């Protein structure tokens, strides 16, 4: 009988369900917040980031205080295309469009800027800009034709997105884009010619020169805030038509074609939006260094 009782007791032990002790909510909630924060930082650094628009140089495509999502991986797989809106780091020739303000380096200030980056409300920096790509390596860009339009490789471009163009009768200024006219520019290899949609106020490649493609942070592909202005930032039809009629060759002076929608844009935008809402602003491709945006 003793052996039988021992076997029965062993069987009950083997059949017993061992339950994991549940973590109290006051301990689990902070852990979940930390995990969500880490995921947001990873997505912001490597995939998609939100940018705050501080000035009117891209009106009315982008209004002041808009938040846009920027795909930071698309140009690892292809070159920029004419008509796309890109965020990039300006060269030394590019003057800030907004006055700089003193920045505190205290721990509290740095923490505040980091959190602000993650929600897309921190102050913009002096060397990051957002503009539209007009010319690619090897392109000849000039203004103007008889109707006051820019020309790319001799082809006039009707730009329906322009808001308040610069005057035709004002002479060009090498340091201020106050005139619509500028002499023909051959875009150097590895660089791009960019302009703002609000030509009257935009300081861009007309007077500050092309910028290296390597300085591109990413492509702005959707306005996410305010919700009343939610819209995609696709390539205008005029540039799609131009690309179809004037294809560029693959190589050091050409841009690679874009046969399909941008990979990863849809895949990463939703997790980012769900994780951090309107998330952070600038940053350089696959680098964790924080950068801020100038429009």
C-alpha positions in Angstrom: 0.0 0.0 0.0 2.9 2.4 0.7 4.3 1.8 -2.7 1.0 2.5 -4.3 0.5 5.7 -2.3 4.0 6.9 -3.4 3.2 6.2 -7.1 -0.1 8.1 -6.8 1.6 11.1 -5.2 4.2 11.1 -8.0 1.5 11.1 -10.6 -0.3 14.0 -9.1 3.0 16.0 -9.1 3.6 15.2 -12.7 0.1 16.2 -13.7 0.1 19.4 -11.7 0.0 22.7 -13.8 2.7 25.1 -12.7 1.3 28.6 -13.1 3.6 31.6 -13.7 3.2 34.3 -11.1 1.5 37.3 -12.8 3.4 40.6 -12.7 1.4 43.4 -10.9 0.1 46.1 -13.2 2.2 48.8 -11.6 5.3 46.8 -12.6 4.1 45.7 -16.0 3.0 49.1 -17.3 6.4 50.8 -16.9 8.0 47.8 -18.6 5.6 48.1 -21.6 6.3 51.8 -21.8 10.0 51.2 -21.9 9.6 48.6 -24.7 7.4 50.9 -26.7 9.9 53.7 -26.3 12.8 51.6 -27.4 10.8 50.4 -30.5 10.0 54.1 -31.3 13.6 55.0 -31.1 14.7 52.1 -33.3 12.0 53.0 -35.9 12.9 56.7 -35.8 16.6 56.0 -36.2 16.5 53.5 -39.0 13.2 53.5 -40.8 10.7 56.4 -40.6 10.7 59.7 -38.8 8.4 62.6 -38.5 9.5 66.1 -39.4 8.1 69.4 -38.2 7.8 72.2 -40.8 8.9 75.5 -39.3 8.7 77.9 -42.3 6.7 78.6 -45.4 9.2 77.8 -48.1 7.1 74.7 -49.2 3.7 76.3 -49.1 1.0 75.4 -49.9 2.2 71.8 -50.3 3.4 71.9 -46.8 2.2 74.5 -44.3 3.9 75.8 -41.2 3.6 73.4 -38.3 2.7 70.4 -40.5 4.2 67.1 -39.6 5.4 64.8 -42.4 6.7 61.3 -42.3 10.0 60.7 -43.9 11.2 57.3 -45.4 14.8 57.0 -44.4 15.6 53.8 -46.2 14.2 54.3 -49.7 17.4 56.0 -51.0 19.5 53.1 -49.8 17.8 51.2 -52.6 17.6 53.9 -55.3 18.4 57.5 -56.1 16.0 60.5 -55.7 13.6 61.2 -58.5 12.7 64.6 -59.9 9.5 65.9 -58.2 10.1 64.2 -54.9 10.2 66.1 -51.7 13.3 65.3 -49.7 14.8 66.2 -46.4 18.6 66.8 -46.5 21.5 68.4 -44.7 22.5 71.7 -46.2 26.1 72.5 -47.1 28.1 75.4 -45.8 26.7 77.5 -48.7 23.1 77.1 -47.4 22.1 79.8 -45.0 19.5 79.0 -42.3 16.0 80.1 -43.1 15.1 80.6 -39.5 17.1 82.5 -36.8 19.2 80.3 -34.5 18.6 80.3 -30.8 20.9 79.3 -28.0 20.7 75.6 -27.1 21.2 74.3 -23.6 23.3 71.2 -23.1 22.0 70.3 -19.6 20.6 66.8 -19.0 17.1 68.1 -18.7 17.3 70.1 -21.9 18.8 67.1 -23.8 16.1 64.8 -22.4 13.4 67.3 -23.5 14.9 67.6 -27.0 15.0 63.8 -27.3 11.3 63.4 -26.2 10.4 66.3 -28.5 12.1 64.5 -31.4 10.0 61.5 -30.7 6.8 63.4 -30.9 7.8 65.8 -33.7 7.6 69.0 -31.8 11.2 69.9 -30.9 12.9 73.0 -32.3 14.3 72.8 -35.8 18.0 73.0 -36.4 19.9 75.2 -38.8 21.3 72.8 -41.4 18.4 70.5 -42.3 16.0 71.6 -45.1 13.0 70.2 -47.0 12.7 71.0 -50.7 11.5 69.5 -54.0 14.0 67.8 -56.3 14.2 69.6 -59.7 17.4 68.4 -61.3 19.5 65.3 -61.0 23.2 64.7 -61.8 24.0 65.8 -65.4 20.8 67.8 -65.8 20.9 71.4 -67.1 18.5 73.6 -65.1 17.7 77.2 -66.0 15.1 79.9 -65.8 13.3 81.1 -67.6 11.7 80.4 -70.9 9.4 82.9 -72.7 6.5 82.0 -70.3 8.7 82.3 -67.1 9.0 78.6 -66.5 12.1 76.7 -65.4 13.6 74.4 -68.0 15.3 71.0 -67.4 17.6 70.0 -70.3 15.8 72.5 -72.4 12.3 71.3 -71.6 10.0 73.8 -69.9 8.2 72.5 -66.8 4.7 73.6 -65.8 4.7 73.4 -62.1 1.1 73.5 -60.7 2.3 73.3 -57.1 4.2 76.7 -57.1 2.8 79.3 -54.7 3.8 82.9 -55.2 6.6 82.7 -57.7 9.5 85.1 -57.6 9.4 88.2 -59.8 10.8 88.0 -63.3 11.9 91.7 -63.4 14.2 91.5 -60.4 17.9 90.8 -61.2 19.5 87.6 -59.8 21.3 87.9 -56.5 24.1 85.3 -55.8 23.1 85.0 -52.1 19.4 85.6 -52.1 16.8 83.8 -54.2 14.8 87.0 -54.8 14.7 86.7 -58.5 13.0 84.0 -60.6 15.8 84.1 -63.1 19.1 82.3 -62.8 21.7 81.2 -65.3 21.9 77.6 -66.5 23.3 75.2 -64.0 24.7 71.8 -64.9 24.1 69.6 -61.9 27.4 68.0 -60.8 27.8 64.3 -60.5 26.5 63.0 -57.1 24.4 66.2 -56.5 20.9 67.4 -57.0 19.2 70.7 -57.7 16.3 71.5 -55.2 13.8 74.3 -54.9 11.0 75.2 -52.6 7.4 75.4 -53.8 6.9 78.9 -52.4 9.5 80.5 -54.7 9.0 84.0 -53.4 10.4 83.1 -49.9 12.4 79.9 -50.5 16.2 80.0 -50.2 17.3 77.1 -52.4 19.7 75.9 -55.1 19.0 79.0 -57.3 21.3 81.0 -55.1 22.9 78.5 -52.7 23.9 75.8 -55.2 23.1 72.1 -55.6 23.5 69.7 -52.6 25.1 66.3 -52.4 22.8 63.3 -52.7 24.7 61.8 -49.9 23.3 64.5 -47.6 19.7 63.3 -48.2 18.1 62.1 -45.0 15.0 60.7 -46.6 11.9 61.2 -48.7 8.8 62.9 -47.3 5.9 60.8 -48.3 2.8 61.8 -46.3 1.5 64.6 -44.2 0.2 63.2 -40.9 -0.6 66.2 -38.8 -2.9 68.1 -38.6 -5.3 65.3 -39.5 -7.4 67.7 -41.6 -4.4 67.9 -44.0 -3.6 64.2 -44.1 -2.4 63.5 -47.6 0.3 61.6 -49.5 3.2 63.5 -51.1 3.4 61.8 -54.4 5.4 62.8 -57.5 3.4 65.4 -59.5 2.1 64.2 -62.9 4.3 66.7 -64.8 7.4 65.0 -63.5 6.1 61.5 -64.2 5.4 62.6 -67.8 8.9 64.2 -68.0 10.5 61.0 -66.7 8.6 58.9 -69.2 9.6 61.1 -72.1 13.2 61.7 -71.0 14.4 58.5 -69.2 17.8 58.8 -67.5 20.5 56.2 -67.7 21.7 54.2 -64.8 25.2 55.4 -63.8 27.2 58.2 -62.1 25.3 60.9 -64.0 21.9 59.3 -63.9 19.3 58.3 -61.4 17.9 54.8 -61.1 14.3 54.4 -62.2 11.5 53.8 -59.7 9.4 51.0 -61.3 7.4 50.2 -58.1 6.1 52.1 -55.1 8.7 52.8 -52.4 9.5 49.7 -50.4 9.0 49.8 -46.7 6.9 53.0 -46.8 3.6 51.3 -46.1 5.2 48.6 -43.9 6.8 51.0 -41.5 4.5 53.9 -41.5 1.7 52.2 -39.6 3.8 50.7 -36.8 5.5 54.1 -36.3 2.2 55.9 -36.2 0.7 53.4 -33.8 3.8 53.3 -31.6 4.6 57.0 -31.2 1.7 58.9 -32.9 3.3 61.8 -34.7 6.9 60.8 -34.1 10.3 62.4 -34.4 12.2 64.6 -36.8 15.5 64.5 -38.5 18.4 62.0 -38.5 20.9 60.8 -41.1 20.0 57.6 -42.9 21.3 54.7 -40.7 23.0 57.0 -38.2 21.8 57.6 -34.6 23.0 61.2 -34.7 20.0 63.5 -34.1 19.4 66.3 -36.7 16.7 68.9 -37.0 14.8 70.3 -39.9 14.8 73.6 -41.7 12.2 74.2 -44.3 
